[in-house]
Amino acid sequence: MSASVQKQEWSYGQALRNPRLAFFLGGVALSSIGDGMLITAIPLVALKNHGPLPAAFAVSLSAAAPYLSSTCLAIPASLGTLRFPVRASIMADSLLRGVTLAALGLAAVGGRLGIGVLIIALLLGSSLRSLATSGTRIAAIGLVPSEGRYAVNGLLATVKQFALYVAGPALGGVVAALSSPEWALVVD
């Protein structure tokens, strides 16, 4: 007769004692703070640069643009028709978004950003976002044994939610108030 031994699930503290996971979660926190800064900065930049486009329409389009292209690419990937390596998708997304947002911010600071360029750049620069978000969870879970997965999921969700919806928008508002929303794009 064989008895199955069930391992006890890790606590959050046990998971955080894994230095690779702690470092990874720190990176997720910094990235999510930057993404949260965009929640504040993008509508403000759209309002300043909307040109002849009605302001409400410019804000709506610029807020939706990053999610549209990302979702269009994520649907075939989730149906199994496209596959992307996890690490490559995370790194490609980070590089693409970083370069795009820095360029947008610098163009806006220089007074050379139109609403059309903003929307198109957000569409293109965020095209890998959904894949990277999924890949982040897979990469984090891969850093611990099976009994640590529940704790990792909880920590990842807590870190992302706090950084994305609390710390990031607050910091984006501070940067926008002290300098300009364009600099929040550059800092992100």
N, C-alpha and C positions, 0 to 999 in steps of 0.2 A: 504494500500500500504506500502510495506517495502522498505526502502532505504538502500542500502548497504553502509557501511562506509568503505572507503579504507584508511588504515593506511599508513602514509608516511614512505618510506624506510629510514633506518638509514644511517648516514654518517659514515665514518671510525672513526671519533672522538667519536661519540656516542657509537660505538661498543667497542672501546678501554676503555671506562669508565666502562665497565663491568669487575670487577677485576678477575673473574674466567677466562674469555676469554683472558685477557691480560696475565695472568699467563700461560695459556695453549699455547698461541702464543710464549711466551718466551721459553717454553720447546721445541716447534716445531723449533724455531730458533736455539737453542743449538744443537738439534738432527741433523738438516739439515747442520749446520756448520761441525759437525763430519762427516756426509756423504760426504760433499764436500771435506773434507780433504782426503778422500779415493780416490777421482778422481785423486789426485796427487800422493798419497802414494802407491796405489796398483801397478800401472805400474812400479814404481821405485823399489819396493820390488821384483816384478817378474823379473825385469832385473838383480837384484843382485843375485837371487836364481834360475835362469832358468836351471842350470845344463846342461845336454846334449841336452835339448830341444832348438830349435832355439829361439833366444830372441824375435823376432816378434810374433812367435806362442805363447810363454809363456805370453806375454803381452796381446795378444788377448784373450786367454782362461781365464786368470785371470780377465780381464775386463768384459767378458761376463758371467762368472760363477754366480755372484750374481743375475743376471736377469733371467737366465735360470730356476732355480728351483722355483723362485718366480712366474714366469709366468705360469709354469706348474701347480702350485697349485691354482693360481688365476683363471684360465680358468674354472675349474669345479665350483668354488665358484661363478663366475659371471654368470654362466648358471643356477644357483639355485640348483645344485645337492649337494653342500656342504654349510653349514652355520656355521659361527663362530661369537661368541659374540664380539662386537666392542672393548670394553675395554680389554677383555682377549687377543685379537689378537694384540692390540697395546703393551700391557705389555709383552706378550710372545716374540714378535719381538724384543723389546728393550733389554730384558734380553738375548735372544739368540744371537743377534748381538753383544751386549756388551761383553759378555763372550768370544765369538768366536774371535772377533777382538783383545781383550786384550791378549788372549792366543797366537794368531798368532804373534802379535807384540813381545811378550816376547820370543817366540820361535825363531823368526828372530833375535832379539837382542842377544840371546844366541848362534846364529849360528847353530841352529838345525831345520831350516825350509827348506824343499825341495819344489819344484814347485808343485809336486803332492799333497802334504798336503795342500799347499796354495789354490789350485783350489778346492779340495774337501771340505775344511773348508768353503770357500766362497760360494760354492753351498749349503751346509747344513745351514750355519749360516745366510743366507739371504732368506731362503725358505718362511718366513712369511712376507717379505717386502711389496709385493703388497697388501696383505690383510690389513696390518697396515696402509699403505698409504691411502687406501680407508676409513678405519676406522677413521683415523685422521680427514678427512673432515666431516664425519658423527658426530663425537664427538664434533667438533668445532661448527657445525650448531646447535647441541642440546643444546648449552650453551646460546642461545639467542632466543627471540621470532621470529616469522615468518618475521616480518619487518626488522630484522637485518641480515637475511641470505645472502643477496647480499653483504653487507659490509664485513661479515665474510669470504665469498668466496674470495673476493678481497684481504683482508688482509692476509689470509692464503696463497694465491698464491704469493703475493708480498714477504712475509717473507720467504717462502720456496725457491723461485727462487733466491732471493738475497743471502741468506745464503748458499744454495747448489752450486750455480754457480759462486759467486763472493767471498764472505768471506771465505768459506770453502777451496776451492783450494788455495787461497792466504795464509791462515794460514797453510795448509798442506805443501806448498812450504817453508814457513818460518821454520817450525819444521824440515822438511827434510834437509834444508840447514844448520841450526844451530846445529842439532844433527844427525839424520838419518831418512829415511822414515819409518823405523820400529817403531820408537817412535811415529810417527803420527798415526799408528794403535793402539798403546797403549792408546794414549791420546783420540782418538775417542771413 
